[in-house]
């Protein structure tokens, strides 16, 4: 996907707060090697590297555009590489820390993905993941509903993207059953003050709208955007307004191999 770092970080404050909340869950002792999945521009990975000075970090992202400036941040303990999460889980490497902030919502089938990620943790290793809780976020709901309706369903050739993000109870069960303990799971609201519908449109245009735009010709894209903004106005009815953006934070440590249970 043609990610645009400038569009994505237009709302940097609200995008960084859950990152800091997730980073606070990490225990830095006895951690040597860590990977940041979906590291984006690498700025957050660099912050982690500065916070945990005893850890070697590798930042992975599938987007060349997002990674373009990250290589300037590289140090002896901080490296970056272009790769997908799917390629990562297929590699034989194991890690003391697998970190991912606002990235795994782009990867399908979490019932398969999370056991794969946990299998790549060393004994005592930590998993720390944050994702937008798309099933309950209004903008994601409006977007999915719009993609299922005509004429946009035809414009998109019957394509739509249901969120792979599961409910928190399911993640708790998966993490526990795959050998993690010291679990810390939460659903948090990060309110965005929206002056108008354009604010909310701009907030989602740098992320969830990207794969829809890829599939729409310019005239159809403009029609899609116009209807999307109309529905935002209809739902919120008046501005300024608060958008209660929900995110799910997941943390656990590997206490044993699943094969030993």
Buried (B, 14 or more C-beta within 10 A) or exposed (E): EEBBBEBBBBBEEBBBEBBEBBBEBBBBEEBEBBBBBBBBBBBBBBBBBEEBEEBBBBBBBBBEBBBEEBEEBBEEBBBBBBBBBEEBBEEEEBBBBBBBBBBBBBBEEBEEBBBBBBBBBBEEBBBBBBBBBBBBBBBBBBBBEBBEEEEBBEBBEEEBBEBBBBEBEEBBEBBEEBBBEEBEBEEBEBEBEBEBBBBBBBBBBBBBBBBBBEBBEEEBBEBBBEBBBEBBBEBBEEBEBEBEBBBBBBBBBBEEEEEEE
